[in-house]
Amino acid sequence: MRNASDIKQELAALGAATEVGFREGPGQVSRIRELAAELEAMNPTPEPARAASLLRGRWRLLYSNLGLQRRTSMAHLSYNILPNTPIEVIELYNEIDPATGHYDNVIHFLNEDGTPGTQVLAGQYEAEDDNHLDVRFSEAIVTGPAAPVRLQANGPREAAGKTEITYLDDGFRLARGPHGSLYILERLDPTPIRWSREP
């Protein structure tokens, strides 16, 4: 059996080769699935959903099998909280602050005219048990050259979901969501000076 460091390096390389999942081939998907299962069997953290110091920080998405699209819309990435404005996705992040319960999905994007922007799907989370997070997204924030936009979710537009953390160490995380979704992330900064949702 290989060590965890080698597996993480290969997963990161495959994530880059697939452009975070935007351009994935069947062989790459199969290999990522195989490596993820191998790494999950080595999980060094017995209660990952409660490991606040390891969860905290800014995480960059290395790969997702969720059928990501480079050209999409704000509505699609915000559970229809935001309008159906076309954008091109550049990078995707996840920010977790156990002190406040914040759990945000952050997307850096380009508008159709090429101007950059950031979309934050702001959420809250609680540890449902040792391995699962119960996440609820309630607000979408967009920043860029224009004035910031903040829209609250309400009624059926409020989105909730459960995430299972299957591997967690001080810089790498694997998570699984509904319908077989897999997320592979690396931690860039455990203590950001500023969170993306802050004005």
Disulfide bonds with the S-S distance in Angstrom:
none
